[in-house]
C-alpha cells in the first residue's frame, strides 16, 4: 500500500465504502470504465502496466524491424512489414488505453526515452540471424499471447478491449513464425543449425519474459484481487511450457536446459531457475541492447521532430482561423 | 489477340522488369521507415503502402514468370544490379521524411498515369493487372497529397526540407519516363503508350499541385508544351545504376542467397 493511497483515503471520508463497492464489482466480474471510481493505487498500477506494455510493443518493433531489409522472399518480406506494423499499431492502441487513465502520450514517450519507464526484457537482446526473427515471431509472440489472454480477463475495460484486438492480430504472427521455423528446420543443415542456435540464445530471456517467480514478486495478491493481473507469473510460465515445449521437441529441437521436464508428482514443469539478477539488470536498462534500442528510438524521435512541429503549427493555424461565415454551398 | 513475336515479347519483358523493379524498390525504401516514422499513425500508414508496392511488384514479376522468366522470388532476390530495369529514382536512399513523401507522391502519380493507360493494353494480362492495382493507388495518392499539401507550407523548416527534397527528386523522377530502344515496338503493338505521352500527363498533374503546396518546380508550361529546366537522370532502364542499388541489393538478397536453392 503506498503513501499516496493512504493520503487519498484520508481525504475521502467514504474511501473504505467505495473501495468495498469497487472490489465487489470486480468480484462480480464487472469491468471498470475510465469514468468509474477506482482506488488511486489501481490507477497507478494500471498506468504502469499498460505503459510498459505499450513501450514493449514500440521497442519490440526494433529487433525485427532491423531485419525488414534482409527478409528473404516476397512472402516473408511482406509478412514482416505487416507484423512490425501491427506492433506499432498496438503501441498506439495501448498508449491510448493508458491515456484514458489520465496520463498524456507525450509524457509516456518522454519517460521511455529517458529510461524512467520500463519495457520487456526480451527486446534488450540482439536478433543475430534470420532464425532469431523466426524464434521471436513464434515463441515470443506465443509468450506474449499467453500473457495478454490472461490480462484480457482483467478488470479495466479499455485495456481489455485493446488486448482483444492485439491477441487477434498476434495469433497470425505466431502462425507465421511457426511456419518459418518449420520451413527452416526441414531445410539444409545450416538452416537447422541457425534455428537451434537462435533457440539457445532466446530460451532464457523467454523464460524470464513472464517475470520473477511469485515468491519474489511484490503486490501480486492485491493486483490479482483487483483483476489487474489475473494470474501469477509462475502460472503464466507453466502455461507457456505446457503448450510450447512439446511443439519444440516435436520439431527435433533441443531446449538448452538439462533440468527441464514435466514432473507428474508435482503436476508442473520443473526447470533451472533463470538468473533473476540478470533479469532485474536487463529491465532496469542494462541489457545487451538496452541502450542501443533507446538510442534508435531517440534518433527517430529527433529526426521526426520537425514533422510533428509542422503538424502542430498547422493545427494551431486551423484553430485560430475565424469561423467561415456566409458561405453558400 | 496479341501475337507475341520474339521482338514484341522482348519489348514486353523489358517493360515488365521496369514496372516490377520500380515497385519493389520503392516498397523496400518505404519499409525502411517501419517502426521509425515521425508519428505512430504515419508509421502504420506508410507500412501499408510499402506492402502494397511489394504486392504490386509481385504481380508484375508473376507476369514475367508466365513469360518464362522464372520464379518471382528468384527475380527479386537473386538478380544482380545490372539486370535491374528500375529508374535510378527508385533506388535513391530513403532520405528524410520530406524526401520520402515527395518521392512517394511523384512515384504514385507516375504509376497512376501509367496504369490508367495500361488498363487498355493489348496484352490482356497486363491490362488486368493494371486495373486491379489502380484501385489501391487511389489511397496512396490521398495519403501522399495530404502530406505534400501540409508540409510544403507548414513551417519554414518543413518548407525548406520539402523544397530540397523536390530539387533532388525531380530530375530523377523524370527518369521514370526514360525511353528505350524497344519502345516503338510496344507502342506499335498497343502494349503501352509512348513515355512522352505519360510524361506530359504526369507533369499536367504534379506541377500545379506542387506549386499549390508552395514548392517551386523546374518545369514551365509554354505554348508548345512543357519545358523542363533540368536534365532528366536516365540510365536505369538500360541497367545503369548507382552504388545505392548495389548496397540495397546486398541487404535485400543477403539471406536469400545464403543457401542456394533453400526455402525460407
Interface residues (C-beta under 8 A of the other chain):
Chain A: X58 X61 X62 X65 X68 X69 X70 X71 X72 X73 X74 X76 X77 X78 X81 X82 X84 X85 X87 X88 X89 X91 X92 X95 X130 X180 X183 X184 X187 X188 X190 X191 X296 X300 X303 X304 X305 X306 X307 X308 X309 X310 X311 X313 X314
Chain B: X28 X31 X32 X34 X35 X36 X37 X38 X39 X40 X41 X42 X43 X44 X47 X48 X50 X51 X54 X55 X57 X58 X72 X73 X76 X77 X96 X97 X150 X151 X154 X155 X157 X158 X161 X248 X251 X252 X254 X255 X256 X258 X259 X262 X263 X264
